[in-house]
Each structure stands twice: as C-alpha cells, then as structure tokens.
Amino acid sequence: MKRILGIGCLAGLAAGVAAALFAATVGRGPIQDALALEDSISHATGGTHHEDLFGRGVQEVGGAVGLILFGLALGVAFAVVLAAVGPRLVDPTPLPASIRLGLCGFVAVVLVPFLKYPANPPAVGDPDTVNERTLLYFAALGLSIALTWAVWRFHGGIAMAPAVKAWATAGLYCAGLTVIFLALPGNPDPIDAPADLVWRFRLASLGGLTVAWTTLALVTGTMLSRPSARA
Amino acid sequence: MGLVRGWRLCETGCMEAHALPASAPALPHVDVPVWAWALVVLAAVVSYFVMLENGVVLSQVSETLHEFFHDGRHFAGVPCH
C-alpha cells in the first residue's frame, strides 16, 4: 500500500508538472488575450479597474503551483482507487489496469463535468454567481462519479450473458448521463467574450487535463510494473 | 502470473493473437486500510482549497488563495469569478 501511494505521489507530481507546462505554453495565449479583453471592457465602461492583488508573474507561478498541488492530490486518490479496484479488473496487470482506470477517471472527473459546465477564460464569469456555479460544478462532478461507480457495481454484481450485460451497462450509463444533463440547470452566466477566444481557452484547458491524466496513468502503471524489492 | 495479449504476423500474413509472458505480476488483492481512504479525503480537501474555495469556508484568506492560484483554477476548468 505504501509503495503504490509513493508511486501515486510521484506520478501525480509528474502529471501536475505536465499540466503546468502545457498551461505555460498552450494556455498562456488565450489567458492573456482574455485578460486584455477584460481590461478593455472595464476601461470602455469607465469602471474603476479593481486593484490586482498579485501581478501577472506571480499569478502564472501560482497557477503552476496550484496545478502541481492539484496533480499531487489527484495522484494520491488515483493510487488508492487503483489499489482497491485494480485487482478486480479484466486485466489486473499494473499498466493495463492503470490505463483503464485513468480513462474511466478522465471521463468521470474531467470530461462529463466539462461537457456540462465548460471551462471559461478570465473575461467570462460574474463574481456574484461564483458560489452558485461552484455548487453546480460540484453537483455535476459528484453525480458523474456516483454514476460511474453505480454502473461499475451493476456490471460486477449482476449475472447476464456477456453481450447483454455490455449493452445493459452502456445503456444504463447513457441513461444516467442524460438524466444528469437534463436535471442540472445551465451555467447562469452570459458569455459575452468572442466564441473564438472562449473555445481556444476551453480546448487548451481540456488538452492540459488530458495531458495530466495520461501522464498520471502511464507513470503509475509503468512504475508499478517494475519489480519491487518489497512485494 | 497474468498474461499480456499481443499480436504477431503468422506465416500466411494474417494477424493472430498470441500470449506473451507478462513482465509484471497482477496487482495484488489488498485490503485498502482506512487511513488510505482518509488520505483520499485529505486530497479532496486540498483540491477544494486550491481549486474551488471562493469564500464559503474562509472568507478573507480565500481571496488571497483565489488570486494566487487564479490561472491554475481557470486552466483546470473550475468555476471562477
């Protein structure tokens, strides 16, 4: 258990660093454009520009630190779930198990919440609705994880012909997703920024998270595959 | 010892599955201790403070945290002001 946790920490740090590098290269342009837009809007409307707590340099470093910390936390959680679930997968050898869990985790934790509430660049977002949006985002994340867990339990706990079970499992997941997407309200904020800028940012964000999860799954699986002195 | 499926060309040129000896043994069945799940909760709490705190739990400090991690938050796709 301690070995897999140690590996999870390292893989999580690697994932965080990969995401931070992606953010610093691909994500930087859209964020700067969005901040410039934000400034031009507040000048045009004659609003007093709120005093920034930190300069851009500090925020870029802080963003990288945040992503690395987030990666570390993700790595720990990934390792514990892999230890619990991995031995029960179709192929319980470390790399295939890690890749499968990584793929499921990415869809449940990143992709489904992203499809319901896509990431927005700095110029978008009303400070007055941030708590509401945080709550909605949490709800989408929690329901997505709960649905994945429920479908996994269904698949493991029911006796059916394999082909029927595969269709039933996929159908259950799709039905659950439909309910989640219909039940949750849309993002309350209007999006005034140009669609081009918003989508460049969204794709950079999704790309960075894909890089992070890929790194996490591959590093965890590869490191676990190496023979260890302690079993 | 688990088996890894692989592919190779057979003599007639078709693809056939064959079994390679696995380089790594299967993940062992372990009882995940409670402290490990506690770590997952801790990781979730850390993620919350890094990524989602907007003043619900910490009112004053949160703005500093929020602004410091600002770029990372946007990039990770969590809601932001």
Chai-1 contact restraints between the chains, C-beta under 6 A:
chainA,res_idxA,chainB,res_idxB,connection_type,confidence,min_distance_angstrom,max_distance_angstrom,comment,restraint_id
A,M1,B,V30,contact,1.0,0.0,6.0,A-B,restraint_1
A,A23,B,F75,contact,1.0,0.0,6.0,A-B,restraint_2
A,G27,B,F75,contact,1.0,0.0,6.0,A-B,restraint_3
A,L53,B,E67,contact,1.0,0.0,6.0,A-B,restraint_4
A,F54,B,E67,contact,1.0,0.0,6.0,A-B,restraint_5
A,Q59,B,H70,contact,1.0,0.0,6.0,A-B,restraint_6
A,Q59,B,D71,contact,1.0,0.0,6.0,A-B,restraint_7
A,E60,B,D71,contact,1.0,0.0,6.0,A-B,restraint_8
A,G62,B,F68,contact,1.0,0.0,6.0,A-B,restraint_9
A,G62,B,F69,contact,1.0,0.0,6.0,A-B,restraint_10
A,G63,B,D71,contact,1.0,0.0,6.0,A-B,restraint_11
A,G63,B,G72,contact,1.0,0.0,6.0,A-B,restraint_12
A,G66,B,V50,contact,1.0,0.0,6.0,A-B,restraint_13
A,G66,B,F69,contact,1.0,0.0,6.0,A-B,restraint_14
A,G66,B,G72,contact,1.0,0.0,6.0,A-B,restraint_15
A,L67,B,G72,contact,1.0,0.0,6.0,A-B,restraint_16
A,L69,B,V50,contact,1.0,0.0,6.0,A-B,restraint_17
A,F70,B,S47,contact,1.0,0.0,6.0,A-B,restraint_18
A,F70,B,V50,contact,1.0,0.0,6.0,A-B,restraint_19
A,A73,B,A43,contact,1.0,0.0,6.0,A-B,restraint_20
A,A73,B,V46,contact,1.0,0.0,6.0,A-B,restraint_21
A,A73,B,S47,contact,1.0,0.0,6.0,A-B,restraint_22
A,V76,B,L39,contact,1.0,0.0,6.0,A-B,restraint_23
A,V76,B,A43,contact,1.0,0.0,6.0,A-B,restraint_24
A,A77,B,V40,contact,1.0,0.0,6.0,A-B,restraint_25
A,A77,B,A43,contact,1.0,0.0,6.0,A-B,restraint_26
A,V80,B,A36,contact,1.0,0.0,6.0,A-B,restraint_27
A,V80,B,V40,contact,1.0,0.0,6.0,A-B,restraint_28
A,A83,B,V30,contact,1.0,0.0,6.0,A-B,restraint_29
A,A83,B,V32,contact,1.0,0.0,6.0,A-B,restraint_30
A,A84,B,V32,contact,1.0,0.0,6.0,A-B,restraint_31
A,G86,B,L27,contact,1.0,0.0,6.0,A-B,restraint_32
A,P87,B,L27,contact,1.0,0.0,6.0,A-B,restraint_33
A,P87,B,H29,contact,1.0,0.0,6.0,A-B,restraint_34
A,P92,B,A26,contact,1.0,0.0,6.0,A-B,restraint_35
A,P92,B,L27,contact,1.0,0.0,6.0,A-B,restraint_36
A,T93,B,G2,contact,1.0,0.0,6.0,A-B,restraint_37
A,T93,B,A22,contact,1.0,0.0,6.0,A-B,restraint_38
A,T93,B,A24,contact,1.0,0.0,6.0,A-B,restraint_39
A,T93,B,A26,contact,1.0,0.0,6.0,A-B,restraint_40
A,P94,B,A24,contact,1.0,0.0,6.0,A-B,restraint_41
A,P94,B,L27,contact,1.0,0.0,6.0,A-B,restraint_42
A,A97,B,L27,contact,1.0,0.0,6.0,A-B,restraint_43
A,F114,B,G77,contact,1.0,0.0,6.0,A-B,restraint_44
A,A119,B,G77,contact,1.0,0.0,6.0,A-B,restraint_45
A,G125,B,C80,contact,1.0,0.0,6.0,A-B,restraint_46
A,G125,B,H81,contact,1.0,0.0,6.0,A-B,restraint_47
A,P127,B,H81,contact,1.0,0.0,6.0,A-B,restraint_48
A,V130,B,N54,contact,1.0,0.0,6.0,A-B,restraint_49
A,V130,B,P79,contact,1.0,0.0,6.0,A-B,restraint_50
A,V130,B,H81,contact,1.0,0.0,6.0,A-B,restraint_51
A,N131,B,N54,contact,1.0,0.0,6.0,A-B,restraint_52
A,R133,B,P79,contact,1.0,0.0,6.0,A-B,restraint_53
A,T134,B,L52,contact,1.0,0.0,6.0,A-B,restraint_54
A,T134,B,N54,contact,1.0,0.0,6.0,A-B,restraint_55
A,T134,B,P79,contact,1.0,0.0,6.0,A-B,restraint_56
A,Y137,B,P79,contact,1.0,0.0,6.0,A-B,restraint_57
A,S205,B,F75,contact,1.0,0.0,6.0,A-B,restraint_58
A,S205,B,G77,contact,1.0,0.0,6.0,A-B,restraint_59
A,G208,B,F75,contact,1.0,0.0,6.0,A-B,restraint_60
A,S225,B,A24,contact,1.0,0.0,6.0,A-B,restraint_61
